[in-house]
Every structure is written in structure tokens, then in C-alpha cells.
Amino acid sequence: MNLTKRNLLKASGASLASLSIASSLNSNALAASTKDNRSASAGLLNNITTSSQAITAQERLDRISKAQILMQRQNIAAIIIEPGAAMDYFSGVQWWRSERLSALIIPREGAVAVVCPFFEEPSIRETLMVGEDVRVWQEHESPFEKIKQIFNDRKITSGLIGFEESVRYFALKGVMNSLPAMQHTSAEPVTRGCRMIKSHNELRLMHNANEVTLRAYAHVFSQLEVGMSSADVNALMASAQEELGGKNAWNMALINEASAFPHGTKQQQKIKQGSIVLMDCGCSVHGYQSDISRTFVMGEPSKHQESVWNTVRKGQEIAFEKAQVNVEAGKVDDAVRSFYQSLGFGPHYKLPGLSHRTGHGIGMEGHESVNFVRGEQEKLAAGMCFSNEPGIYIPGEFGVRLEDCIYITDKGPRWFTVPPASLSSPIGEIATLEMES
């Protein structure tokens, strides 16, 4: 079922999962966008995340068990993690970093422990889902002595301490000074080994987050008008994602020549007839991210705009088809660049062309390992998730980016959101989530 802009506004009760939302962004349709039909479109914005189930304590315990198996293989005695996505992933603790150290310690054997300032313990315990061992330090004390005590209690006196990749230097230095008989190494084989393969529950949450963002795009698309600024468009998208249940929404709208800057510019632009509107937006549902980009044209597109848009859409499809199990992730990027170069773009990262990698890993963070980038030798495996976003940017003119996230199954790649079919049908649709038992 294709939707015009006007009947999109009437379809507030319809499920986007069964719709291919399509309409041409032309001046006549936009002229019909009034305060009344804006109110009608609000019906599309019911919270769609209320039935989503957050990651349980048992799943976090299973993650810790997997980490300990990987630590045995890597001969790592314990790993240390500061607040952030990795700490949340294993423990549920949602906290921030400051000059006062808080840390999660996962030993190769035995129970995990947390170190934090005394006055922050009640806050830490609010989200801690696994373990009871919380060691606090007072303002005049050293947190590193508390970590040493945890190691001693678990009879860890020698070997390798793995540090999660984002742990700050002062923390690494303090720990190693307190435990001089031990050596430090990267915990990446453990943390990445766990986080890059998503469980069924993680895939469900990512699917829900992507649905929020795509529904929000459909709403915002129906509201675009000549004269709107990037700030106006961003405000619409932020509000839409929030009303649909997305958390920590982020939004970027690039208009006209600004769309040739992949991550934005200070140039102030407003929508006019013939404008390119490139949007890159996402949100989270129970900590799991979406990331979708769409490119619209106000009014009738030029042949050049439509040609570039179609080329980018083909680039997405090439990346998707290449992303098969056991293929090196870097080969996905190579395939897209080879196609673009055959059309005169590039070569490599040269403009006009694709100036960034074809895609990135995604999960609890918007950008995670592994990436679709030249030279990446990690082989694709079931459970990995990526963005697929091979944009083309033409300095001084415009840029086009279409971005949809994919997940790898034993049978090949699958879309979280199906990309739009054409520039006249620029939204796309929610894909059915496929998961092997």
C-alpha cells in the first residue's frame, strides 16, 4: 500500500510494519500541510516501546560467564571496566565518569565486584543487576587499594589484567602501580568478543529502536515546508522520536549545500524548492541504538539529484549482498567503492564520492566494532549488526546518504528497516525480524 502525504496523515492507526510509506515531496502536497493535518498526524506518534523487555539480570550473568570463558582462552586474570556501555552491558550499572573512579571488575573465576565512591554507592546500586560486592572508598582514600583488595580476596596475584578499550590512563596507571607483579593488556578480545554478537533480545530492542526512528521520519516528512531551517527539522524529529518512545534521541538535518558535509557544518540553510534535505537520526530503546539516514528533495528533483540518489541506493544493495557470513568486513567497503569508481566517483575517499567508511558496528553504542572499512579482516558472523550507509558527496552542490542497519544471520544479511525504493517513495518500511532458534 502506497501512501500519499495526505492519506499518510489519516493512517494514524496503521502499522508501519505492513506499510511502504511513500509520497512525492512536491509543492502541492506541502501546501496541503496545515495546522489541522499536523494535529491529525499526531495520532501516528503513540509510544510503541511499552511492550519492549529490557535485558534481564540472567542475560547479564550469561554475558559474564561468556566473558570468563574468553578470559580463560586469552589467559587474562581479570578485566576492569569504567562506566559506560560496557559496564551497563555486563552489570546494568548506568553511571557516568568523573575524576572519582568507579569501576567494574570481572575476575576469570568468581563473582564480579564494583568499586565506587562511598557517597555514590546508593546511586550505583539503583541499577546494579548482578553481584553484591560493592567496595566503597572515602574521599581521602585510594580506589586502587580497594581494587587490590578485590584481587587479593579472589587470590589474583599475578598474570594479565585486561583493560576495556575506553578506560582512562590514570585508572590504568593507578591499578598497575597497586599491583606491580601483574601486567596489563587489552580486554578487547573479551569485551568485543561478547558485545559484537547480539542475542535475540538485543536484536528485538534494536528492531524496536529502528521502528521508532522510521516512524518518526514518516511523520517529519509529512511536515516539511519551504522556509524551514535545520533547527526546525531537528526539533520535529526530536519530538517525534520522544513521543514514539525513543530515548536519548539525536538528530541531524543538512539542507542544500550543507548536505555535502557528512557530519554537518555551521552553514545556515533553509528549505527551498529543489532543496536536498539529508537527515541522519537515531534513538535508543532500553539502551540499544537505531541509526537511519534519509535524503529527500523538496519539489521535483533534478535528473542529477535523482541519478545520485539511485546510485547510493544501488551502493546500499551492493553492500548488503556482499555482507555474507565468513566474508571479511573490509570486502563490503571494497565492493561499494569499486562500483562507485566505475561511475567516475572517487577513487578511494576522493570527492565527489564516498569520503567515509561504508558502515559501522552498532548495538548499545551508535558506533561499535567491527566496521565496513578497507582492510578490516574480521569475518562476518551471525549476530553482528552494522549500519549500511555508502553516501555520495559533491562539494558545493549536495550530498545523498541512505542508511539502514542490518544484522547477519546464518542465511545472510537481513534489514532492520528496508531502504526506500525510490526518491518518490523516500521512507522505506519496517522489516520483519528473522531469528534462527
N, C-alpha and C positions, 0 to 999 in steps of 0.2 A: 504494500500500500504506500503510495507516494503522497506526501502532504504538501500542499501549498502553504504559504505563510499564514493565510487567513484561517484555513481549517486546522493547521497546527495549533492555533490558539484555542480552537474548540475541542481539541482532543485531549483535554486535561486528564481524563481518566484512563487513557490508553497506556499500555505498557510499551516502553521503548524497546524492550527486548524483542517485540514482534513487529516493529516498525522500521522502515528505512526512511528516516526523516529527510525530506528533500524539498527544496524550493529554490527558485531563482531570486537572487537578491537584486531586484530591479526597482526603479523609482516608483512605479505604480503600486507595487506591493508595499513598499515602505511608506508611501503616502497614506495607506490604509491603517498604519500603526498609530492608534490613538490612545488616549488615556484609558478608554473603555476596554480596548482589547489587551492593553497591558494588564489590566486587572483580571481579565479572563485568563491570561496566560499564567497568572499566579497559581492556578489550580495544578499546573504541572510540577509545582515545587513543594510537594509533600515530602516529609522525611522518609527516605527509602532505606535507611540503615538500621531501623529499630529492631529488626529480627536478626541482625548480624551477631554472631557469637565471637566474643573476644578469645584470644589464646588462653588456654587453661593452665593451671599450675602443673597438671600432669604432663602436658606437652612441653612445658619448660623443663621439667625433670627429665623427660626423654631427651631433650636437647643437651642437657648437662651430661647425661650418660654417653651420648654420641661424642661429645667433646672429649670426655675422658678416654674413650676408645682411641680417638685420634691422637690424644696426648701420649698414650702408650706407644703408638706407632712412631711418633716423632721423638720419643724419649724426652718429653717435656714434663718436668715435675709439677708445675703449676702454671696457671696463666693469671694475669692481672688485667682488669678492665676498668676504665673510668666511666662516669656517667655518659649516657648517650644510647644510641640504638642497640649496640652490642650488649650493654648492661641490661637494658629492657628485654632484649631477646632471650637472655638466659634466666633472668631473675624477676622480671616485671618491674623493677625499680625505675621510676621515671623521675629523674633529678637532673640538675644542671652542674656545670663545673665552675669552680671558683678557685681562689688561691688556697682554700682549705680542701685538702684531699679527701674525697670519698672514693672507694674502690671495691670492686667485687673480686674475690679470689676463688678460683676453681682449682682444687688440687687434682692430681691424677687419680687419687683414690680418696674416698671420704666425702664429707659434706662441704658445701660451699660456705663462705663467710663474707661478711661485709665490714668494711672499716669506714667510719664517718665521724664527724664532729659530734660531741655529746648533745649539743642543743639542736642538732638536725636529726637525731635518731627517730623521734616520733614521726617526722615527715617521711623519712626513708621507709619506715615500717608500714606506712599507709599503702604503699604499692608493692612492697616486697611479697612475692608469692611463693618463694622456695627458701627453706633453711631458716634456722633460728639464731644462728651465731652472728651477732652484730657486736663488733668491738668499737667502743667509742673512745675518742681522745679529747682531752680538755685543751683549752687554748694555749697553755704553756707546755703541752706535751707534743711528742713527735708521732705522727701517724705511722711512720715507718717502723717504730718499735712495736706497734700493735700488729702490723703485718708480720714482723719477725716472730711474734708470739704465736700467731696463727700457724706459721710454718713449723715452729717447734712443736706445737701441740699435735701436728699431723706427721711429726717425725720427718720433715723435709729439711735436710741439712746440706744437701749437695745436688748438683745437676743443673738443669736448664730452667730458667724462668722465662715464660713466654709473655711478651707484652703486646696487647692488642694494638693495631697499627696507629690509632689516634692518641694513644697515651702520651702525655706531655713529658718533655725531657726531665723536668725537675722531679717528676714522680719516679721515672726510671732510675735516675741518679740516686735518689733517696733510698729506694728499695735496695739497690745494689750495694750502696755503702753500708746498709744494715746487715746484708747477707753476703759478705766478701768471699765466702767459699763457693758461691754459686756463680753461674754465668747467665747472661741474658741472650735471648733470641726473639725472633718474631713469632707471635701467636697466630699469624695469618693462616698457616695451614690448618689450624684448628677452627678459628672463628669463621674464616671464609669457607672452609670445608663443611661447616654446618649451615651457614646462612645462605649460601648461593643455591642450595637445593630446597625448594619450597615444598611444604606439606600441603595436603588437601585443604586444610583450614586456612593456611596462608593464601592459597590461590583464591579461595572464596572471598576473603576480605579484599584482596586486590581487585577482583572482579567487581565487587560492590563499589569500591572507590572509583573505578573507571566508569561504572554506570552513572554515579553521581556527576562526574565531570562531563560525560557526554550529554546527559540530560540538561545540564547547565548550559552547554554550548547551544543546544537546540533552543532554549529559552532566550539566551542572549542574541542569537542570530535573528530571532523574530523581533528584537527590539532595536536593532541598529538603525541609525538615521544619519543623514548628511549633517555635518556640523559637530558630531560627537568627537571628543578628544580621546586619547588613550586612557586618561584618568576616568572618563565617563564609562568607557567599555570595561575597564578593570573593576570599577565599582559594581557594575551589573553582574559581572562574573563572580566576584567575591560573595555578593549577596545570594546569588543563585546556588552556589555550591554549599554555602552555610545552611540555607533553607532546606536543601535536599539531604542534609545530614553530614556533609563533609566537614572534617576538622582541619585546622591549620592550612586552609586553602591559600594557594599562591596563584597569581595571575599576571600575565604579561601580554599587552596588546601593542603591536607595532603597525603603524599606518604609513602608507605611501613609501617614500624612500627609506624610512626607518626600518622597514621590513627586511632590508638587505643587511641589517646588523643582527646576527643570530641571537644575541643576548641583550639587545636593546641599545638605546642611545639617548642622549639628553635632548635631541631634536624634538621640538613640539610639533605634532602633526594632528590634523583633523580630517575626518572622513569627508570626501567629496565624491562626485560622480567619477567612476573609473578607479577609485582607490583600491589598493590591495590592503586588506586587514589580516595580518598574521597574528594568531593568538597561540600562546603556549601556557597551559594551565594544569593544575592538579590539586589534589587534596589527600587526606588520609582517612581511613576507616579503621578504628581500633589499632592505629599505628602503622597501617600498610598503605602504600602510596599509589596514586594514579599519576599519569603524565601523558597528556594528549595535546597535540598541536593541530590547528585547523587554519586554512587560508581561504578567505572569501574575497570576492570582488564586488564593490558597490556599483550596481548598474550592469550594463553589458560589458563583459570582459573583452579586451583586445585579443587578437589572434596570438600575439606574443605571450600575453599572460596565460591564456588557455594552453598554449603549447608547453610552456614551462611547468604549469600545474600538472598536466598529463605526464610529463617526463618524470616529475617527482613521484607521482602515483605509481608509475612503472618501476621506478627505483625501489619503492617500498616492496613491490611484489617480488622483485629480483632478490632483495634481502630476505624476504620471507621464505622463498623457495630454497634458498641456499642454506638456511638455518636448520640443518638436519642433525640428528644425533650423530656424534663422533666426528663432525666437521669442526675444524679449528675455527674459533670465533673470528679471527682475523680474516678468514676467507670470505666472510659475509661482506665486510667492508670492501675487500678487493673486487668482488663481483659487481657491486654498485659502481665503483669508480671506473671499472673497465667499460661499463655501459655508458656512463656519462661522458667519458673521454671519446667514445666512438661518435658522440654527437657534437663534439667540439668544446665541451666543458673541461675545466682543469688545464693541464693534467694534475694529478695528485690533489693538493689542497689549494691550488691556484684558483683565483676568481677571474671571471664568473665560473662558479662551480660549487662543489661541496667543501666547505672550509673546516668542517669538524668531523668527528667520527660518525659512523652510521648509526650507532646506538650504544646504550649503556645498560649495565645491570640495574635492577630496581627491586625493591622489596620494602623493608622498613625505612630505608633511606631512598631519596629520589635518584641518587647515583650510587651504585654499588658495583663491586667486581662481579662478573667479568664484563669487558666491553667489546663491541663490534668495532675493532680498530686494527689497523695494519700491524702485523707482527704478533698479535695475540694468539698464543699457541694452545690455550686451554680449549679442550674439546667440549662441544656441547653435549649436555646430558639432560635426561628427563628431570623436570623440576626447576630448571633455570628459567629466569624471566628477564626480558630485555625491552628497552624501547627500540622502535624501528622508525628512524627519522632522517632519511637521506635528503635533506633540503638542498635547494639551489639558490644562490645569492648573486645578484647582479648589481654591483655598486653603482649608486647614482640613479638606479631605476626601482627595483623591488626585489624581494625575496619570497620564496614559496617553501613552506615546510608543512608536511603532513606527518604526524607522529601518532602511532598506535603501539600499545605494548603487546608483547607476545609471550607465551610460555611454551616450553619444549615438552613434548610427550614422547613416549617410546615410538609413536607413529609419526612424529614430526612436529613442526611448529603449529601453534594454534593462536588465534587472535583473542585478546580480551574484548577489544572493540574492532569491528570490521571497518576498514577505511571507507571513505565516501567513494561512490562510483564515478562521479564527475564533478566538475566545478559548478554545474547547475543543480547538483544534489550534494551539497558540501558538508553534511554532518556525519553520515555513516550510521552504524547500528550496533547494538549490544550483541555480542556473540554468545552462543550457548557455551557454558563452561564444560569442558570434557576432562574427565579424570579417570585414569585406569584404577582398578581396585588394587 
